[in-house]
Amino acid sequence: MDDKEYKVTFEPEGKSVFVPEGTSLYEAAGEAGIILKAECGGGGVCGNCRVVVTKGAFEQKGSERFLTPKEIGGGEVLACRASVKGDMVVEIPLTSRLFEQKILTDGVETELRLSPNIRKLFVKVKEPTLEDQRADLDRVWAAVSTALEKTAETPPKVALDVLRMLPEALRSKEPGGSPGPGTLKEGELSVTLVLDGDEIVGFEAGDTTASIFGVAFDIGTTTVVGYLLDLATGKQLAVAARTNPQTSYGDDVIARINYTMTKKDGLEEMHRRISSCMNDIIAELARSAGVEREAIYEATTTGNTTMNHLFLKIDPRNLALNPYVGALRSSIEERAEALDVRINRFGKVYAMPSIGGFVGGDTVAVILASELHRSEKLKFALDIGTNGELVMGNRERLVACSTAAGPAFEGARITFGMRASDGAIEKVVITERAVEVNVIGNAKPIGLCGTALIDAIAELIKAGVINSHGRMLRAEELPSSVPDFIRRRVVVHGKHGASFVIVAGNDTQTGEDILLTQKDVRETQLAKGAIFAGYQILKSVLGVSDEDVTEVLLAGAFGNYIRREQAKRIGLLPDLPSGKIKFIGNAAGSGAKMVLLAKELRDEAREISRKTEYIELAVKADFHRIFADSMFFPESIACE
């Protein structure tokens, strides 16, 4: 007997899907293309995927952990804890939605010699005769060998399915490009070879040497960015980005690893999600630039170690188990179709090498793009994403570590937190007379993104509302110097405890006050404390001081948007002159582009991977003490 299927309609979009009985509303929303906020990936432990059932039969178990009996009686449930028992209508509130966020695509650019791994070569050969019966491949390779100054006896590497293209492409009377057959002399044939090193990966009729493209990907835990590049000129033709669809299974890598361990075909599903996202980006890039997919012959990818494993369909479970090792550290090259990447079917994918279990290819790319490995001076690079990756050193020595800090700065575990999307408060300033905010999209606010979180805490420290221990003072405890307009915003909320009203409910989209709570301050202390402790450990390993650090390089979207003085005020960044703190944008994406355009940089990436020392913070005897000290807020900032 077939499983019963029921119709679930999600409002206000009116999107409907048919799902089997017992499907969770969280999964049903995903099938409808609606991603709900759930840092736990639908595990029922974060309480953020609240929805309202307005019609239909369902069963729920576990929502009472986060919802009151009155709320449940009004139809509110956690989507991950409610299963479908009949046709349903479900309303999704703004606060439960995961909106497309602002995604940083630009990064540091470095001058380099154009020498892509994939290249094309147009050759002309004489037609076979009874006197010259050489095989097509021998005939073509002799011409290639002459052009490349190689010996004709060197056999080419060519896959059988590629070789099958040669006879027709060589004798085609249809021009594949310019010049066409009309330029050939009597008794001549021509073909364009697509070369990956010395391997032939394609044969095309006519001269198509001007039409060769590649795509570079930065596969982040939260976002995926793709860049289309012309491999003949080195020019960037288009860029596109998406929220990583794996976020529906959890905001952090551990939740996604757990999904592959606990769900049948979980690894396959994770791979399918990311490859589908990449293919959507490729389609958009191709449309935007007017390029055929078949003319894209290579993709390069970078990402953290877990993202790399999931994309390559390699079991990542050991990354979550002590001692946290991956299946590979080195780069890998594979046919695109084997990884479900829809470029030319004979095209290749090159995945950058990593450094350690939680310091991946994205960090290698940051080092490469910033030229940290070539620097004579000591520098510190920080990429704050879902995790925080830290690198310190110079050409003599590089050390790196990772901290689980990013989720708080991306809105996770923050009471009114959200990603940097429309409706997110991105800046908070307390003037002499008011609390002022900037909102992405110039709309009424919904919540706070990471930059606003830092701003709000920094401003309240400055105003005397939050002390160096992170405690939010009650209104009656505030110094007499605190203005009344600030004092009135310090409240004790029945549900959230000690809080500060950032925006009152009559000025928000939800009609609810947007608060900074004591819990939010503690979450921020944990996140910033982990990052600053990592910085202190790296200094200790290298035996250097703050004065020795000549530059602090901030990579990634979050790093690019934070305000340096505010980050120093809360102790997220070292108290160095702001002129030493530089933004390098999406340096991971820049690194992926660099290895696409210059094959010799793949050797540099390999050396970076091999030589960079990975420091596991957990085994450092003094880490917990340093971490505890790093959670305090600085009482003063010297370098304003």
C-alpha positions as CSV (number, residue, x, y, z in Angstrom):
1,M,0.0,0.0,0.0
2,D,1.3,3.5,-0.9
3,D,2.1,5.8,2.0
4,K,-0.5,8.5,2.6
5,E,0.4,11.9,1.4
6,Y,-1.1,15.2,2.6
7,K,-1.0,18.7,1.3
8,V,0.8,21.3,3.4
9,T,0.4,25.0,2.5
10,F,2.7,27.6,3.8
11,E,1.5,31.2,4.3
12,P,1.8,34.0,3.4
13,E,3.5,32.6,0.2
14,G,0.7,30.1,-0.5
15,K,3.3,27.5,-1.4
16,S,2.0,23.9,-1.2
17,V,3.8,20.6,-1.1
18,F,2.6,17.0,-0.8
19,V,4.5,15.0,1.8
20,P,4.1,11.6,3.4
21,E,2.3,11.2,6.7
22,G,4.7,11.7,9.6
23,T,6.9,14.3,7.8
24,S,8.0,17.1,10.1
25,L,6.8,20.6,9.2
26,Y,10.5,21.6,9.1
27,E,11.2,19.1,6.4
28,A,8.0,20.0,4.6
29,A,9.0,23.7,4.6
30,G,12.4,22.7,3.0
31,E,10.5,20.8,0.3
32,A,8.6,24.0,-0.4
33,G,11.9,25.9,-0.7
34,I,11.4,27.8,2.5
35,I,14.4,27.6,4.9
36,L,13.5,28.1,8.5
37,K,15.9,29.4,11.2
38,A,17.3,26.5,13.1
39,E,20.9,26.6,14.3
40,C,20.4,23.0,15.5
41,G,19.4,21.8,12.0
42,G,15.9,20.6,13.2
43,G,17.2,18.8,16.2
44,G,14.7,20.4,18.6
45,V,17.3,22.1,20.8
46,C,17.4,25.8,19.6
47,G,13.7,26.6,19.6
48,N,13.9,29.0,16.7
49,C,11.7,27.3,14.0
50,R,8.4,28.4,15.4
51,V,5.4,28.2,13.2
52,V,1.6,28.6,13.6
53,V,-0.7,25.8,12.5
54,T,-4.0,27.5,11.4
55,K,-5.6,24.4,9.9
56,G,-5.2,20.7,9.8
57,A,-4.2,17.6,11.8
58,F,-0.7,17.2,13.3
59,E,1.1,15.6,16.1
60,Q,3.7,17.5,18.2
61,K,6.2,16.4,20.8
62,G,8.8,18.6,22.3
63,S,7.5,22.1,21.6
64,E,6.6,22.5,25.2
65,R,10.3,22.9,26.1
66,F,10.3,26.3,24.4
67,L,6.6,27.3,24.2
68,T,4.1,28.0,26.9
69,P,0.8,26.0,27.1
70,K,-1.0,29.2,25.9
71,E,1.2,29.5,22.8
72,I,0.7,25.8,22.0
73,G,-3.0,26.2,22.5
74,G,-3.0,29.0,19.9
75,G,-1.4,26.7,17.3
76,E,2.3,27.5,17.8
77,V,4.7,24.7,17.5
78,L,8.3,24.1,16.6
79,A,8.3,23.0,13.0
80,C,10.9,20.3,13.7
81,R,8.8,18.8,16.5
82,A,5.4,18.7,14.7
83,S,4.6,16.0,12.2
84,V,1.9,15.9,9.4
85,K,-1.2,13.9,10.0
86,G,-3.5,15.5,7.4
87,D,-3.9,18.4,5.1
88,M,-2.5,21.5,6.8
89,V,-2.2,25.3,6.5
90,V,0.9,26.7,8.3
91,E,1.8,30.3,8.9
92,I,5.5,31.2,9.1
93,P,6.3,34.3,11.1
94,L,9.1,36.7,10.1
95,T,11.2,35.8,13.1
96,S,11.4,32.1,12.0
97,R,12.5,32.8,8.5
98,L,16.0,32.5,7.1
99,F,16.3,35.4,4.6
100,E,19.0,35.7,1.9
101,Q,21.8,37.6,3.5
102,K,24.2,40.2,2.2
103,I,27.0,38.1,0.8
104,L,30.5,39.5,0.3
105,T,31.9,38.7,-3.1
106,D,34.8,41.1,-3.5
107,G,38.3,40.2,-2.1
108,V,41.9,41.2,-2.3
109,E,43.3,41.1,-5.9
110,T,46.9,40.2,-6.7
111,E,48.7,40.7,-9.9
112,L,49.7,37.3,-11.4
113,R,50.8,35.8,-14.7
114,L,48.0,34.2,-16.7
115,S,48.8,30.6,-17.0
116,P,45.6,28.5,-16.5
117,N,45.8,24.8,-16.0
118,I,43.2,24.4,-18.8
119,R,44.1,25.8,-22.2
120,K,43.2,25.4,-25.8
121,L,45.4,24.8,-28.9
122,F,44.3,25.0,-32.5
123,V,46.2,22.8,-34.9
124,K,46.2,22.1,-38.7
125,V,47.3,18.7,-40.0
126,K,47.5,17.1,-43.4
127,E,44.7,14.8,-44.5
128,P,45.6,11.1,-44.3
129,T,46.7,9.5,-47.6
130,L,47.7,6.0,-48.7
131,E,51.2,7.2,-48.4
132,D,50.6,8.7,-44.9
133,Q,48.3,6.4,-42.9
134,R,49.1,7.7,-39.4
135,A,46.2,7.5,-37.0
136,D,44.2,10.7,-36.3
137,L,45.6,11.0,-32.7
138,D,49.2,10.4,-33.8
139,R,48.8,13.0,-36.5
140,V,47.3,15.6,-34.2
141,W,49.7,15.0,-31.3
142,A,52.7,15.4,-33.7
143,A,51.4,18.9,-34.5
144,V,50.8,19.6,-30.8
145,S,54.3,18.4,-29.9
146,T,55.8,20.7,-32.4
147,A,53.7,23.6,-31.1
148,L,54.6,22.8,-27.5
149,E,58.2,21.9,-28.3
150,K,57.8,18.4,-27.1
151,T,59.0,15.2,-28.7
152,A,56.5,13.6,-31.0
153,E,57.0,10.2,-29.4
154,T,55.5,11.4,-26.1
155,P,52.1,9.7,-26.0
156,P,49.1,11.9,-25.0
157,K,46.8,11.0,-22.2
158,V,43.3,10.9,-23.4
159,A,40.2,9.2,-22.1
160,L,38.3,6.9,-24.4
161,D,35.1,8.9,-24.4
162,V,37.1,12.0,-25.3
163,L,39.0,10.2,-28.1
164,R,35.6,9.3,-29.6
165,M,35.1,13.0,-30.4
166,L,38.2,13.3,-32.5
167,P,37.3,11.9,-36.0
168,E,34.2,14.0,-36.3
169,A,35.7,17.2,-34.9
170,L,38.8,16.9,-37.1
171,R,36.8,16.5,-40.3
172,S,33.9,18.8,-39.5
173,K,33.0,21.3,-42.2
174,E,31.1,23.5,-39.8
175,P,33.3,26.2,-38.3
176,G,33.5,25.9,-34.5
177,G,35.0,29.3,-34.3
178,S,37.3,31.6,-36.3
179,P,39.0,30.9,-38.7
180,G,36.6,28.4,-40.3
181,P,37.3,25.7,-42.8
182,G,37.6,28.3,-45.5
183,T,41.0,29.3,-44.3
184,L,42.4,25.7,-44.7
185,K,44.5,24.8,-47.6
186,E,43.6,21.9,-49.9
187,G,44.4,18.6,-48.1
188,E,44.3,20.1,-44.6
189,L,42.2,19.3,-41.5
190,S,42.0,21.3,-38.3
191,V,40.8,20.8,-34.7
192,T,41.1,22.6,-31.4
193,L,42.4,20.6,-28.5
194,V,41.5,21.3,-24.9
195,L,44.5,20.4,-22.7
196,D,44.7,19.8,-19.0
197,G,48.4,19.7,-18.6
198,D,49.5,17.1,-21.1
199,E,46.1,15.4,-21.0
200,I,43.6,16.0,-23.8
201,V,40.2,16.6,-22.3
202,G,38.4,17.8,-25.4
203,F,38.3,18.1,-29.2
204,E,36.4,20.9,-30.8
205,A,35.7,21.6,-34.5
206,G,37.4,24.7,-35.9
207,D,39.3,27.3,-33.9
208,T,37.6,27.8,-30.6
209,T,40.7,29.0,-28.7
210,A,39.0,32.3,-27.7
211,S,36.2,30.5,-25.9
212,I,37.5,28.9,-22.8
213,F,36.2,29.6,-19.3
214,G,36.5,28.5,-15.7
215,V,34.5,29.0,-12.5
216,A,35.9,29.5,-9.0
217,F,33.9,28.7,-5.9
218,D,34.2,29.7,-2.2
219,I,32.0,27.1,-0.5
220,G,31.3,28.5,2.9
221,T,29.3,26.9,5.7
222,T,26.8,29.7,5.4
223,T,27.3,31.1,1.9
224,V,28.5,30.0,-1.5
225,V,30.0,32.4,-4.0
226,G,30.9,31.6,-7.6
227,Y,33.1,33.6,-10.1
228,L,33.1,33.1,-13.9
229,L,36.5,33.9,-15.4
230,D,37.7,34.0,-19.0
231,L,40.8,31.8,-19.1
232,A,42.0,33.3,-22.3
233,T,42.2,36.9,-20.8
234,G,42.0,36.4,-17.1
235,K,39.0,38.8,-16.9
236,Q,36.2,38.2,-14.4
237,L,32.9,38.0,-16.3
238,A,30.3,37.5,-13.6
239,V,29.8,36.7,-9.9
240,A,26.8,35.1,-8.2
241,A,26.1,34.0,-4.6
242,R,23.6,31.9,-2.6
243,T,23.0,31.0,1.0
244,N,24.3,27.4,1.4
245,P,21.2,25.2,1.3
246,Q,22.8,22.9,3.8
247,T,21.9,25.4,6.5
248,S,18.5,23.7,6.7
249,Y,20.4,20.9,8.4
250,G,22.2,23.1,10.9
251,D,24.2,26.3,11.1
252,D,27.5,24.6,12.1
253,V,29.6,21.9,10.6
254,I,29.0,19.5,13.6
255,A,25.3,19.5,13.0
256,R,25.9,18.6,9.4
257,I,28.4,15.9,10.2
258,N,25.9,14.5,12.6
259,Y,23.2,14.4,9.9
260,T,25.5,12.3,7.7
261,M,26.0,9.9,10.6
262,T,22.4,9.5,11.7
263,K,20.4,9.7,8.4
264,K,20.4,7.1,5.7
265,D,21.9,8.6,2.6
266,G,22.7,11.7,4.7
267,L,26.1,12.2,3.0
268,E,24.6,11.9,-0.4
269,E,21.9,14.5,0.5
270,M,24.5,16.9,1.8
271,H,26.5,16.5,-1.4
272,R,23.3,16.9,-3.5
273,R,22.5,20.1,-1.7
274,I,25.8,21.8,-2.3
275,S,26.3,20.6,-5.9
276,S,22.7,21.8,-6.8
277,C,23.6,25.2,-5.3
278,M,26.8,25.3,-7.4
279,N,24.9,24.3,-10.5
280,D,22.3,27.1,-9.9
281,I,25.2,29.5,-9.6
282,I,26.9,28.2,-12.7
283,A,23.6,28.6,-14.7
284,E,23.3,32.2,-13.4
285,L,26.9,33.0,-14.3
286,A,26.6,31.6,-17.8
287,R,23.3,33.5,-18.5
288,S,24.8,36.7,-17.2
289,A,27.9,36.5,-19.3
290,G,26.3,34.9,-22.4
291,V,28.6,31.8,-22.1
292,E,27.7,28.2,-22.9
293,R,28.1,25.8,-20.1
294,E,30.0,23.5,-22.5
295,A,32.7,26.2,-22.8
296,I,33.4,26.0,-19.0
297,Y,36.1,23.4,-18.6
298,E,37.3,23.8,-15.0
299,A,36.0,24.6,-11.6
300,T,38.2,25.3,-8.5
301,T,36.8,25.1,-5.0
302,T,37.9,26.2,-1.6
303,G,36.1,25.7,1.7
304,N,36.7,24.5,5.3
305,T,37.6,20.9,5.8
306,T,34.1,19.7,6.5
307,M,32.6,21.5,3.5
308,N,35.3,20.0,1.3
309,H,34.5,16.4,2.6
310,L,30.7,16.9,2.0
311,F,31.3,18.3,-1.5
312,L,33.6,15.4,-2.4
313,K,31.2,12.9,-0.8
314,I,33.9,11.7,1.7
315,D,32.7,10.5,5.1
316,P,33.3,13.4,7.5
317,R,32.5,11.7,10.8
318,N,36.0,11.5,12.1
319,L,36.2,15.3,11.9
320,A,33.7,15.3,14.8
321,L,35.4,12.6,16.8
322,N,38.6,12.9,18.9
323,P,41.3,13.5,17.6
324,Y,39.3,15.3,14.7
325,V,41.1,14.2,11.6
326,G,39.9,14.3,8.0
327,A,40.3,11.7,5.2
328,L,42.6,14.0,3.2
329,R,44.6,17.1,3.5
330,S,46.0,17.4,0.0
331,S,44.3,18.9,-3.1
332,I,42.3,16.7,-5.4
333,E,41.3,16.8,-9.0
334,E,38.3,15.0,-10.4
335,R,36.0,15.0,-13.4
336,A,33.2,17.4,-12.9
337,E,30.5,15.0,-13.9
338,A,31.7,12.6,-11.1
339,L,30.9,15.3,-8.6
340,D,27.6,16.4,-10.3
341,V,29.0,19.7,-11.3
342,R,27.4,20.8,-14.6
343,I,30.2,22.3,-16.7
344,N,31.6,20.6,-19.8
345,R,31.2,16.9,-19.2
346,F,34.9,16.4,-19.7
347,G,35.8,19.3,-17.5
348,K,37.7,19.0,-14.2
349,V,37.2,20.1,-10.6
350,Y,40.2,21.1,-8.5
351,A,39.6,21.3,-4.7
352,M,42.2,23.2,-2.7
353,P,44.2,21.5,0.0
354,S,43.5,22.0,3.7
355,I,45.7,22.5,6.8
356,G,44.0,20.6,9.6
357,G,40.6,19.2,10.8
358,F,39.2,22.7,11.4
359,V,41.5,24.8,9.3
360,G,40.7,24.1,5.7
361,G,41.2,25.2,2.1
362,D,39.6,28.5,2.7
363,T,42.4,29.4,5.1
364,V,45.0,28.2,2.5
365,A,43.2,30.5,0.1
366,V,43.3,33.5,2.5
367,I,47.1,33.0,3.1
368,L,47.6,32.7,-0.7
369,A,45.6,35.8,-1.6
370,S,47.0,38.0,1.2
371,E,50.6,36.7,0.4
372,L,51.1,36.1,4.1
373,H,53.4,33.3,3.3
374,R,55.7,35.7,1.4
375,S,55.7,38.5,4.0
376,E,58.9,39.4,5.7
377,K,56.9,41.1,8.5
378,L,54.8,39.4,11.1
379,K,51.1,39.6,10.3
380,F,47.9,38.2,11.8
381,A,44.9,37.1,9.6
382,L,41.5,36.4,10.9
383,D,38.5,35.0,9.0
384,I,35.3,35.2,11.2
385,G,32.7,33.0,9.6
386,T,30.7,30.2,11.2
387,N,34.0,29.3,12.7
388,G,36.9,31.6,13.3
389,E,40.2,30.7,11.5
390,L,43.3,32.5,12.7
391,V,46.8,32.5,11.1
392,M,49.9,34.3,12.3
393,G,53.4,34.5,11.0
394,N,55.5,35.4,8.0
395,R,57.6,33.7,5.3
396,E,59.7,32.0,8.0
397,R,56.9,30.3,9.9
398,L,53.1,30.2,9.9
399,V,50.8,28.9,12.7
400,A,47.1,28.5,12.5
401,C,44.2,27.5,14.8
402,S,40.4,27.4,14.7
403,T,37.7,28.6,17.2
404,A,34.0,27.8,17.3
405,A,33.0,31.5,17.5
406,G,31.1,32.4,14.4
407,P,27.5,31.3,15.1
408,A,26.9,34.2,17.6
409,F,28.2,36.7,15.2
410,E,25.9,35.3,12.5
411,G,22.9,35.7,14.7
412,A,22.7,32.2,16.0
413,R,21.9,31.8,19.7
414,I,21.2,35.6,20.0
415,T,17.7,36.3,21.2
416,F,16.8,38.6,18.3
417,G,19.7,37.6,16.2
418,M,19.5,37.1,12.4
419,R,21.8,37.1,9.4
420,A,22.8,40.2,7.5
421,S,19.7,40.4,5.3
422,D,16.9,42.9,4.7
423,G,15.4,43.9,8.0
424,A,18.5,43.3,10.0
425,I,19.9,46.1,12.1
426,E,23.5,46.4,11.0
427,K,24.7,49.4,13.1
428,V,23.9,50.8,16.5
429,V,25.1,54.2,17.8
430,I,24.2,55.8,21.1
431,T,24.5,59.6,20.7
432,E,24.0,62.2,23.4
433,R,20.3,62.1,22.9
434,A,19.2,58.9,21.2
435,V,19.8,55.3,20.2
436,E,20.2,55.3,16.4
437,V,20.2,52.3,14.1
438,N,20.9,51.5,10.5
439,V,18.7,48.8,8.9
440,I,19.6,46.7,5.8
441,G,17.1,47.4,3.1
442,N,15.8,50.6,4.7
443,A,12.9,48.7,6.2
444,K,11.5,48.4,9.7
445,P,13.8,46.1,11.6
446,I,13.3,42.4,12.5
447,G,16.4,41.7,14.5
448,L,20.2,42.2,15.0
449,C,23.0,40.9,12.8
450,G,26.5,40.4,14.0
451,T,27.9,43.9,13.4
452,A,25.0,45.4,15.3
453,L,25.5,43.0,18.2
454,I,29.1,44.2,18.5
455,D,28.0,47.8,18.2
456,A,25.3,47.5,20.8
457,I,27.6,45.9,23.4
458,A,30.4,48.3,22.7
459,E,28.1,51.3,23.1
460,L,26.6,50.0,26.3
461,I,30.1,49.3,27.7
462,K,31.0,52.9,26.9
463,A,27.7,54.2,28.4
464,G,28.3,52.2,31.6
465,V,25.3,49.9,31.2
466,I,27.5,46.7,30.8
467,N,30.6,46.3,33.1
468,S,33.9,44.6,32.3
469,H,32.6,41.3,33.6
470,G,29.7,41.4,31.0
471,R,27.0,42.0,33.6
472,M,24.2,44.3,32.4
473,L,23.3,46.6,35.3
474,R,19.7,47.2,36.3
475,A,18.3,50.7,36.0
476,E,18.6,51.4,39.7
477,E,22.2,50.4,39.6
478,L,23.3,52.7,36.9
479,P,25.5,55.7,37.7
480,S,23.8,59.0,37.9
481,S,25.7,60.2,34.9
482,V,23.7,57.8,32.6
483,P,21.1,59.8,30.7
484,D,17.4,59.1,31.3
485,F,16.8,58.0,27.7
486,I,19.3,55.2,28.2
487,R,18.0,54.4,31.7
488,R,14.4,54.0,30.4
489,R,15.6,51.4,27.9
490,V,17.1,49.2,30.6
491,V,14.4,46.7,31.5
492,V,13.8,43.4,33.2
493,H,11.8,41.4,30.6
494,G,9.5,38.7,31.9
495,K,10.8,36.2,29.4
496,H,14.4,37.4,28.7
497,G,15.5,38.9,32.0
498,A,17.8,41.9,32.1
499,S,17.7,43.5,28.7
500,F,18.2,46.7,26.8
501,V,15.6,47.9,24.3
502,I,17.3,48.6,21.0
503,V,14.1,49.4,19.0
504,A,10.6,49.6,20.6
505,G,7.9,47.3,19.2
506,N,5.9,50.0,17.5
507,D,8.9,50.6,15.2
508,T,9.6,47.0,14.2
509,Q,8.1,44.7,11.6
510,T,7.0,42.1,14.2
511,G,5.5,44.6,16.7
512,E,7.8,43.2,19.4
513,D,10.6,45.1,21.1
514,I,14.1,44.2,19.7
515,L,16.2,43.6,22.8
516,L,19.8,43.0,23.7
517,T,19.6,40.5,26.6
518,Q,22.0,39.4,29.3
519,K,22.2,36.0,27.5
520,D,23.2,37.7,24.3
521,V,26.1,39.4,26.1
522,R,27.2,36.1,27.5
523,E,27.1,34.4,24.1
524,T,29.2,37.3,22.7
525,Q,31.7,36.9,25.5
526,L,32.1,33.2,24.7
527,A,32.6,33.9,21.0
528,K,34.9,36.9,21.2
529,G,36.8,35.2,24.1
530,A,37.5,32.1,22.0
531,I,38.9,34.2,19.2
532,F,41.0,36.5,21.4
533,A,42.3,33.4,23.3
534,G,43.3,31.9,19.9
535,Y,45.2,35.1,19.1
536,Q,47.0,35.0,22.5
537,I,47.9,31.3,22.0
538,L,49.4,32.0,18.5
539,K,51.5,34.8,19.9
540,S,52.7,32.5,22.6
541,V,53.7,29.8,20.2
542,L,55.6,32.2,18.1
543,G,57.1,34.0,21.1
544,V,55.9,37.5,20.0
545,S,54.0,40.4,21.4
546,D,51.3,42.8,20.2
547,E,54.1,45.3,19.2
548,D,55.5,42.7,16.8
549,V,52.3,42.4,14.8
550,T,52.5,44.8,11.9
551,E,49.1,44.2,10.4
552,V,45.8,42.5,11.3
553,L,44.1,41.3,8.2
554,L,40.3,40.8,8.4
555,A,38.8,38.4,5.9
556,G,35.3,37.3,5.1
557,A,32.0,39.1,5.0
558,F,31.7,39.7,8.8
559,G,35.2,40.9,9.1
560,N,34.7,43.3,6.2
561,Y,31.7,45.0,7.9
562,I,32.7,45.3,11.5
563,R,33.8,48.6,12.9
564,R,37.4,48.4,14.2
565,E,37.0,50.6,17.2
566,Q,33.9,48.8,18.4
567,A,35.6,45.4,17.9
568,K,38.5,46.6,19.9
569,R,36.2,48.0,22.6
570,I,34.7,44.5,23.3
571,G,38.1,42.8,23.1
572,L,37.4,40.9,19.8
573,L,40.4,42.5,18.2
574,P,43.8,43.4,19.8
575,D,44.2,46.9,21.0
576,L,46.4,48.0,18.1
577,P,46.2,51.3,16.1
578,S,43.3,51.1,13.7
579,G,45.7,51.8,10.8
580,K,47.2,48.4,11.3
581,I,43.8,46.7,10.9
582,K,43.0,46.1,7.3
583,F,40.0,44.6,5.5
584,I,40.8,42.1,2.7
585,G,37.2,41.1,1.8
586,N,36.5,37.6,0.5
587,A,40.1,36.5,0.4
588,A,39.1,32.9,0.2
589,G,37.2,33.5,-3.0
590,S,40.2,35.5,-4.3
591,G,42.5,32.5,-3.6
592,A,40.1,30.2,-5.5
593,K,40.3,32.5,-8.5
594,M,44.1,32.7,-8.3
595,V,44.6,28.9,-8.6
596,L,42.1,28.9,-11.5
597,L,44.1,31.5,-13.4
598,A,47.6,30.4,-12.6
599,K,48.5,26.7,-12.3
600,E,51.8,27.4,-10.6
601,L,49.9,28.8,-7.6
602,R,48.6,25.3,-6.9
603,D,52.2,24.4,-6.0
604,E,52.2,27.4,-3.6
605,A,48.9,26.3,-2.1
606,R,50.4,22.8,-1.6
607,E,53.4,24.3,0.2
608,I,51.2,26.5,2.4
609,S,49.2,23.4,3.4
610,R,52.3,21.4,4.1
611,K,54.2,24.1,6.0
612,T,51.5,25.8,8.1
613,E,51.5,24.4,11.6
614,Y,48.0,23.6,13.0
615,I,47.6,24.3,16.7
616,E,44.9,22.4,18.5
617,L,43.8,24.8,21.2
618,A,42.2,22.2,23.4
619,V,45.5,20.5,24.1
620,K,47.2,23.7,25.2
621,A,47.6,23.5,29.0
622,D,46.9,27.2,29.5
623,F,44.1,27.6,27.0
624,H,41.2,27.5,29.5
625,R,42.8,30.1,31.7
626,I,43.5,32.3,28.7
627,F,40.0,31.8,27.4
628,A,38.5,32.7,30.8
629,D,40.6,35.9,30.9
630,S,39.7,36.7,27.3
631,M,36.0,36.8,28.1
632,F,36.3,40.0,30.1
633,F,35.6,43.3,28.3
634,P,38.5,45.7,28.3
635,E,38.1,48.5,30.8
636,S,39.7,51.0,28.4
637,I,41.1,51.2,24.9
638,A,44.5,52.7,24.4
639,C,44.6,52.9,20.6
640,E,41.6,55.0,19.6
